[in-house]
Amino acid sequence: MPPLFDFLVMVLTGMTLLRLAGSLPWQNIIALAVCLLFFGAVLEWKLASRFFDLSVWLRPVLWLGVLLVARDWAKIILLSWRNNSLYGVWLILLASGLATLAYFFLGEGNLARLAIRFGAALISLTVIVPWLIQKKPKPGKI
């Protein structure tokens, strides 16, 4: 891939983390970023995917950005069901599905790898939930 794609991956992830900084403390953002980068590195090492030519060090960054953006889109889609008692479960399931769909559109055609990515997204998003909860929500924030 051209260096422009590497730059876009970095910008996507950086903007997503900066957007989270508006509603979460920095220590939560750093903790969830380190956790997702670790999960992404382990996943890419195990899958050894070569579905597009991206720098090895940038693949976990892509994983971080895709998961957080997918979670944001899932929050928007499920906005009217926010009072549902299973909202958190649906949020994690939908975000995992959207992240898997993003990797499908990025060129990952192997269904077994997509299933592994879906499972890894489920686990990753479940692990980072405590860092995404607003302890003192600001008025008017979603």
PEHU-V240033 format. One record per residue. N is the residue number from 0. OMEGA is omega in radians with two decimals (999 if undefined). Layout:
N:OMEGA  N:OMEGA
This chain:
0:3.13  1:3.13  2:3.11  3:3.12  4:3.07  5:3.12  6:3.14  7:3.09  8:3.12  9:3.13  10:3.11  11:-3.10  12:3.13  13:3.12  14:3.11  15:3.11  16:3.09  17:3.08  18:3.08  19:-3.12  20:3.10  21:-3.08  22:-3.11  23:3.04  24:-3.08  25:-3.12  26:3.06  27:-3.13  28:3.12  29:-3.14  30:-3.13  31:3.10  32:3.12  33:3.14  34:-3.13  35:3.07  36:3.09  37:3.11  38:3.13  39:3.13  40:3.12  41:-3.14  42:-3.13  43:3.10  44:-3.14  45:-3.11  46:-3.07  47:-3.05  48:3.10  49:-3.04  50:2.89  51:-2.99  52:3.12  53:3.14  54:-3.09  55:-3.12  56:-3.09  57:-3.12  58:3.06  59:3.09  60:3.06  61:3.11  62:3.12  63:-3.12  64:-3.12  65:-3.13  66:-3.11  67:3.08  68:3.10  69:3.11  70:3.09  71:3.11  72:3.10  73:3.08  74:3.12  75:-3.13  76:-3.07  77:-3.06  78:-3.10  79:3.12  80:-3.07  81:3.14  82:3.11  83:-3.11  84:3.14  85:-3.10  86:-3.11  87:3.12  88:3.13  89:3.12  90:-3.14  91:3.14  92:-3.13  93:3.12  94:3.10  95:3.10  96:3.12  97:3.10  98:3.10  99:3.10  100:3.10  101:3.12  102:3.07  103:-3.13  104:3.05  105:3.04  106:3.11  107:-3.07  108:-3.10  109:-3.07  110:3.11  111:3.10  112:3.09  113:3.09  114:3.09  115:3.10  116:3.11  117:3.11  118:3.12  119:3.09  120:3.08  121:-3.12  122:-3.11  123:-3.11  124:3.09  125:-3.12  126:-3.05  127:-3.11  128:-3.11  129:-3.14  130:-3.12  131:3.14  132:3.10  133:-3.10  134:3.10  135:-3.08  136:3.08  137:3.14  138:3.09  139:3.12  140:3.10  141:999
